[in-house]
Amino acid sequence: MPGEAGSRFNEAIKWLTKNQRHQRLLYRNCLISLVSSAEWFLSQVITNYFASFPDASNIKDKTLILLCY
């Protein structure tokens, strides 16, 4: 499109493209935050379960073994 209508059209396309990139970034960050929150919640559930029922793990002694090859 020639003239001012063409430049306005190009500016609108640039704005929409930029807006779509921002929206994708926002969705990606929200997904990361949601996964992180779910992992934290699950770790709290497991921690509280084993704090309430320590015999559930069938581990008598807490040991750490370092294997060097």
Stockholm file with secondary structure:
# STOCKHOLM 1.0

chainA/1-69         MPGEAGSRFNEAIKWLTKNQRHQRLLYRNCLISLVSSAEWFLSQVITNYFASFPDASNIKDKTLILLCY
#=GR chainA/1-69 SS CCHHHHHHHHHHHHHHHHHHHHHHHHHHHHHHHHHHHHHHHHHHHHHHHHHHCGGGGCCCSCCCCCCCC
#=GC SS_cons        CCHHHHHHHHHHHHHHHHHHHHHHHHHHHHHHHHHHHHHHHHHHHHHHHHHHCGGGGCCCSCCCCCCCC
//
